Amino acid sequence: MGEQPHSIAHQRGDGRLSAPSASRNLSPIVDAMETFVPSQGVALELASGTGEHIVAFAQAFPQVTWQPTDISAERLNSIDAWRAELGVQNMRMAQFLDASAPAWHSGPMEMIVTVNLMHLIPDETAQAVIAGVARNLAPGAVWFLYGPFRTGGQFRSEGDASFHATLSGQDPLIGYKDLETVQAWAEKAGLHTVDLIEMPANNLALVLRRTSD
């Protein structure tokens, strides 16, 4: 997908990567997810990055089997190293997945989670990811999408505007998405907004449910 969500991650001796932002936002994300985590089944995380988030999800919600994915071999190794280090039993080994590929299929999943991805990929790729999520969610299941967005066409803070400028300076095709645009893309794919949660540091958690067949 061309995304690099943990470019400032540092390497531990056992292969685990650690990103400062992962520990900062983890607890609020777990709290916000709790209402929507299913009572059983498999939850898929797209772009699991260092693996710090999904091991915490697995520990917080042991009734669910968690499947991490990523496109980077280094991050796939890191995810499995975190899994081994913490002895997480309800988490599968990390799998390579390009979530923008037009025909990927791993479902139906009872939940899909994505953290800090949409602002790191181009619009066309984001729409492909949304289509893949809709294709792989079980009817009635939810996608928990966390990250920074513009709302009403405006940045939510000066820091957001500055970060967007940095991202688009590196690649003019990436940067913050308008929340309303993402919701429209999702609606077209059959995913309807069921909640929008204010998160720390001006981030948002958008919860989308797949239409029942």
Buried (B, 14 or more C-beta within 10 A) or exposed (E): BEBBBBEEBEEBEEBBBBBEBBEEBBEBBBEBBEEBBBEEBBBBBBBBBBBBBBBBBBBBBEEBBBBBBBBBEBBBBBBBBBBBBBEBEBBBEBBEBBBBEEEBEBBBBBBBBBBBBBBBBBBEBBBBBBBBBBBBBBEEBBBBBBBBBBBEEEBBEEEBBEBBEEBBEEEEEBBBBBBEBBBEBBBEBBBBBEBBBEBEEBBBBBBBBBEEE
